[in-house]
Amino acid sequence: MSEAIPVLGVGPVLLVSIQNELTDRSVSSLHRAVLERIQETGAPALLIDVTASEVIDTFIGRILSETARMAQLMNTDVVLVGMQPEVAITLLEMGLEIPNVRTAMSLEKGLEAVGYRITKIDDDANPSVADITESLGTGVGDAKD
Amino acid sequence: MQRIEIRDEQDIVRARTAARSLAETLNFSVVDKTRIATAVSELARNVVVHGGGGYVEVESVNAEKRVGMRCVFVDQGPGIEDVERAMAEGFSTAGTIGHGLPGARRLMDDLSIEATPGQGTRVEIIKWIP
């Protein structure tokens, strides 16, 4: 159960999803996994998704904070995504801060925060396929042109 | 009363899961369930990191017309030399951040520590249903 947390690629953006049954060891391995992937891919942004995290205690909070700081040192934008209100209240009450990390309510908002947007491919044959287009510079719908 | 042995990090997850499910049964609010599970996670980690293992007993309590939940953490570790200092913000002997004990106290209604140097530590936390 303490296997590594997968670091996924969504287009050029890296995505790490923190699950609830997280053990200390798997959180600790997050550091290395994230840094290796950033080095390999030169990813401009990292989204850390905590939607499924029912508990963020001081240990997990510290690892998240450190991971974010290291990614930032490697010139990667970090957004913490989907924190549950009760988790935010608990962190605050414990006096734990995750400083200098941007937050977003959802994955979609997180992507937007780092300059990407999920858009539907404008193609009748493939109406359900979604694509990520860089929202900077090119407009929505350019994919068809 | 449910007793969970705490030996390693898997047991930290087990302890907080057990605490959360009892809090669920007792109809604690979503925020209180999270507070309880988080405090249990902190204290269970202390048992592993500082106490060299031990156990937690999780149970519901009925007192003075109030209903709540109590968790008692027991380890046979070196004990806490200076309880007051351990409760102070930012203090830690094991290279951790030092928010654990004071953080857990703020999340619960009551936290008490009995520690004898060389003979282990007993930490009791209580949360009442408002």
Chai-1 contact restraints between the chains, C-beta under 6 A:
chainA,res_idxA,chainB,res_idxB,connection_type,confidence,min_distance_angstrom,max_distance_angstrom,comment,restraint_id
A,E21,B,V13,contact,1.0,0.0,6.0,A-B,restraint_1
A,T23,B,E9,contact,1.0,0.0,6.0,A-B,restraint_2
A,T23,B,V13,contact,1.0,0.0,6.0,A-B,restraint_3
A,D24,B,E9,contact,1.0,0.0,6.0,A-B,restraint_4
A,R25,B,E9,contact,1.0,0.0,6.0,A-B,restraint_5
A,V55,B,R16,contact,1.0,0.0,6.0,A-B,restraint_6
A,V55,B,A37,contact,1.0,0.0,6.0,A-B,restraint_7
A,V55,B,T38,contact,1.0,0.0,6.0,A-B,restraint_8
A,V55,B,S41,contact,1.0,0.0,6.0,A-B,restraint_9
A,D57,B,T38,contact,1.0,0.0,6.0,A-B,restraint_10
A,D57,B,S41,contact,1.0,0.0,6.0,A-B,restraint_11
A,D57,B,E42,contact,1.0,0.0,6.0,A-B,restraint_12
A,T58,B,I97,contact,1.0,0.0,6.0,A-B,restraint_13
A,T58,B,H99,contact,1.0,0.0,6.0,A-B,restraint_14
A,T58,B,G100,contact,1.0,0.0,6.0,A-B,restraint_15
A,T58,B,G103,contact,1.0,0.0,6.0,A-B,restraint_16
A,R62,B,I97,contact,1.0,0.0,6.0,A-B,restraint_17
A,E86,B,V30,contact,1.0,0.0,6.0,A-B,restraint_18
A,E86,B,V31,contact,1.0,0.0,6.0,A-B,restraint_19
A,E86,B,T34,contact,1.0,0.0,6.0,A-B,restraint_20
A,I89,B,V31,contact,1.0,0.0,6.0,A-B,restraint_21
A,T90,B,T34,contact,1.0,0.0,6.0,A-B,restraint_22
A,T90,B,R35,contact,1.0,0.0,6.0,A-B,restraint_23
A,T90,B,T38,contact,1.0,0.0,6.0,A-B,restraint_24
A,E93,B,R106,contact,1.0,0.0,6.0,A-B,restraint_25
A,E93,B,L107,contact,1.0,0.0,6.0,A-B,restraint_26
A,M94,B,H99,contact,1.0,0.0,6.0,A-B,restraint_27
A,M94,B,G103,contact,1.0,0.0,6.0,A-B,restraint_28
A,L96,B,H99,contact,1.0,0.0,6.0,A-B,restraint_29
